[in-house]
């Protein structure tokens, strides 16, 4: 029997092998994974990984053998069924492949098996049967472009070119090929009967295509055309409202919501969305208080008037929660505890009314073997949340903990695959709150951790239920959840003020230092100069790389005064993904600079969305990093310090305004942290004018983040994870609840 040390060593070899696999170093991958198997021959995951390598190398017989062994060791693992079926099909053993896919479906209905089974039926010219498989796959995995395209091919093969055009359009749309999608949609429209009318989904997709191509007026026209044909369709009206909100036209979004409420007066979805509409960019400081009062007043009205005993209102309310979150509330710079608690209580009541079976306190299960920890998120991809908290899984103590991941987002990329490979069970659940809740309950977790709250409505819904004896939130969105069913808020010691516990409805848990394990980024080779961006070498570049909605109007004057006092100073902003939002921000700053008798364009640049490579180049070429007030940077600050860029920050009242401060404390370089805005201005001006001080700070930062000096100082710090796991052990040992 392999001892525990052997198991750990085996895991390390397998992880190394998969790193080589992702780098396409096949021979090295084989050697590492085979060593893992020698150390622990009964690990199904390791045999599966070896099969992946053999398949990539083209040795299908060897891959099939590995997959069969993995399946023998883990007969309920659906990924193994699918990979085995794929390898058999590629080997030409189609009947065996079909048998494997059908066996997988008997274990668990899944879209991949239906998709591949449909492909096999297409090969046999059984088009109607294939269409049935694809349609079932699409129910399990809505909006998946491969399924949609294969469905289009099946309709084309049986001669239904009209339906094929529609599905080809949807496939192109889901792949973000918007011009191609428009061509297919246009073909479809030209072919349908004059008295026929496309459904609401068609109008939503077509309008969204034009919106992504920055043809906003055309997009608006299509939304209104769709509403004219489908005046009672809620999804179409919501799509228009959300589109208006996304481009920052809050007033138009409010008007569209009010118009829809007149047409559909009993839809709670519209009432709740109307209440939560907040500007992305504020024009003036007084607008913040106006919209905050509006938010609170309408929330109170919704709470008072929503009748959860009425089945229609009860169902409408739960749909409403999925449409949006309170994301932009946290960017007003205020104490959100009261508002979050009001909303959190309402969410909990809505969820309990719809799912009473998941509203009761759960007893702590006895620990037989390992403690079961679940992580749920809508951001398990190359998103800030996914990247920041990945280290908790990457370095988890697998002797003591069994890790489950529940990904309820849509996008998949290399980061998603890392989460999939590093946990014991990974579920990508797109079927809604019921499917996710049933799976989480079935796994009988000891602790459930929400990596973020306030970004996705689906996450808010799940957090309104009681799915594990202990439920925690983290600072993926650093503000209290206000939800009664969230027991703990996991934060970081260096980023919380002394009275931080007063800002949370949950019991606050602070991990040492900055709380996470984050590898030092791989720095790019210098490939561009300032001239590539049109900047002279003698400029002092201040990088303002936060999301534009973090910059509130009352702080514009600070940025203006920095430039007034620094000869050759220039501010560099990064544009919003929606150009219209960037235009709103630019317009506000142009007015602010004009009031001071200055030309905005003479002193500021707003860059369009950058590739990751160009983003790194901008960090390397800049002189000073100017942190935003009230809601500071975190990942951006980690990245700027990695290249030695001095950071000016002013620690705020709440944790979300103290993240950069925590990083600087960990580095021991705190002289660029200001007590107030006046000191912030002085520090930023001195950094611009005192090149020697600037270079001294740059050198100290480069030493501070150097792996050769102290690899646990800022990056790859295991202290936070160790404390997190101690907390898990302690709370499970005490039987759950809010201990202490």
Helices and strands as residue ranges (DSSP letters): H 4-22, H 26-39, H 44-57, H 60-73, H 78-90, H 94-107, H 111-123, H 127-140, H 145-157, H 161-174, H 178-191, H 200-212, H 216-229, H 234-246, H 250-263, H 268-276, H 285-305, H 311-323, G 327-332, H 337-354, G 356-358, E 371-377, H 384-394, E 401-407, H 414-422, E 425-428, H 433-442, E 447-450, H 457-463, E 470-474, G 475-477, E 488-492, G 493-495, G 500-503, E 507-511, G 530-533, E 540-544, G 548-550, G 553-555, H 556-564, E 569-574, H 579-595, H 600-603, E 604-607, H 612-621, E 624-626, H 635-642, E 646-650, G 655-657, H 659-667, E 673-674, H 677-689, H 691-704, H 707-710, H 719-733
